[in-house]
């Protein structure tokens, strides 16, 4: 499996494989994963992932290797250039966001400090979609 990249979000093969696994086990109506950020924790923000069954007009839609992802419009500027990975160790497993817009993280790893990315010169709604 190849590394999957587009201008908004990159997915490692491990992330693709795990997303396919959890979507396979999800309820039929929830076949889309929505990524976002929310205010949380001591560092200020946390990443969110939820099942959804529809794409809202303002969501950024990305389909990668059959995986349907939407990005909350409020999170787009915080996620530009992010690599999404899935890591497993003996004591922990989960999605990891390698984000160039992250400036700090709390000691426990539950929250991060994010700054908005500069808008790419060629950005126009829809140009982040992968081929």
Secondary structure as UniProt FT lines:
FT   STRAND          9..11
FT   HELIX           13..24
FT   TURN            28..29
FT   STRAND          32..40
FT   TURN            41..43
FT   STRAND          44..52
FT   TURN            57..58
FT   STRAND          60..64
FT   TURN            65..66
FT   STRAND          67..71
FT   TURN            73..75
FT   HELIX           76..79
FT   TURN            80..81
FT   STRAND          82..88
FT   STRAND          93..98
FT   TURN            100..101
FT   STRAND          102..105
FT   TURN            107..108
FT   STRAND          112..114
FT   TURN            121..122
FT   TURN            125..128
//
